[in-house]
Amino acid sequence: MDSVFLLIDIFILRIILLLISKEGLILKKIIKFFKLLKRRIDILNAEAELKFILENK
């Protein structure tokens, strides 16, 4: 799962470099989207871990 976040970080950096001369609003929306995506992935991971723990008690 760490590799997914690494790819997301690299993708965000590439977008920043491409859009550095463009309007900042677009960049802010893209960063906000990836932050929300990361939060959702974290929640799903936590749910899966909790389910695994509860099933194997």
Kinemage of the C-alpha trace (Angstrom):
@kinemage 1
@onewidth
@group {chain A} dominant
@subgroup {mainchain}
@vectorlist {calphas} color= white
{ca met a 1} P 0.000 0.000 0.000
{ca asp a 2} L 2.949 2.326 0.579
{ca ser a 3} L 3.812 2.066 -3.097
{ca val a 4} L 0.361 3.432 -3.957
{ca phe a 5} L 0.965 6.480 -1.800
{ca leu a 6} L 4.416 6.925 -3.333
{ca leu a 7} L 2.863 6.901 -6.801
{ca ile a 8} L 0.229 9.386 -5.678
{ca asp a 9} L 2.925 11.665 -4.252
{ca ile a 10} L 4.933 11.474 -7.477
{ca phe a 11} L 1.806 12.205 -9.488
{ca ile a 12} L 1.014 15.229 -7.320
{ca leu a 13} L 4.556 16.551 -7.763
{ca arg a 14} L 4.312 16.155 -11.538
{ca ile a 15} L 1.015 18.050 -11.557
{ca ile a 16} L 2.563 20.805 -9.449
{ca leu a 17} L 5.445 21.127 -11.885
{ca leu a 18} L 3.113 21.186 -14.888
{ca leu a 19} L 0.655 23.664 -13.406
{ca ile a 20} L 3.086 25.896 -11.549
{ca ser a 21} L 2.515 28.698 -14.033
{ca lys a 22} L -1.264 28.147 -14.218
{ca glu a 23} L -3.986 29.196 -11.846
{ca gly a 24} L -3.534 28.020 -8.260
{ca leu a 25} L -7.194 27.132 -7.808
{ca ile a 26} L -6.918 24.099 -10.076
{ca leu a 27} L -3.854 22.926 -8.186
{ca lys a 28} L -5.588 23.344 -4.835
{ca lys a 29} L -8.544 21.272 -6.038
{ca ile a 30} L -6.256 18.506 -7.283
{ca ile a 31} L -4.324 18.417 -3.993
{ca lys a 32} L -7.598 18.394 -2.040
{ca phe a 33} L -8.840 15.476 -4.163
{ca phe a 34} L -5.723 13.411 -3.451
{ca lys a 35} L -5.874 14.213 0.255
{ca leu a 36} L -9.477 12.993 0.335
{ca leu a 37} L -8.498 9.898 -1.647
{ca lys a 38} L -5.673 9.141 0.790
{ca arg a 39} L -8.026 9.604 3.757
{ca arg a 40} L -10.543 7.205 2.182
{ca ile a 41} L -7.829 4.606 1.555
{ca asp a 42} L -6.682 4.976 5.166
{ca ile a 43} L -10.238 4.422 6.397
{ca leu a 44} L -10.628 1.325 4.224
{ca asn a 45} L -7.319 -0.052 5.518
{ca ala a 46} L -8.380 0.547 9.120
{ca glu a 47} L -11.714 -1.172 8.491
{ca ala a 48} L -9.995 -4.176 6.916
{ca glu a 49} L -7.530 -4.448 9.812
{ca leu a 50} L -10.309 -4.220 12.399
{ca lys a 51} L -12.378 -6.840 10.586
{ca phe a 52} L -9.327 -9.138 10.416
{ca ile a 53} L -8.637 -8.685 14.140
{ca leu a 54} L -12.248 -9.326 15.115
{ca glu a 55} L -12.557 -12.407 12.906
{ca asn a 56} L -9.350 -13.965 14.246
{ca lys a 57} L -10.000 -13.455 17.946
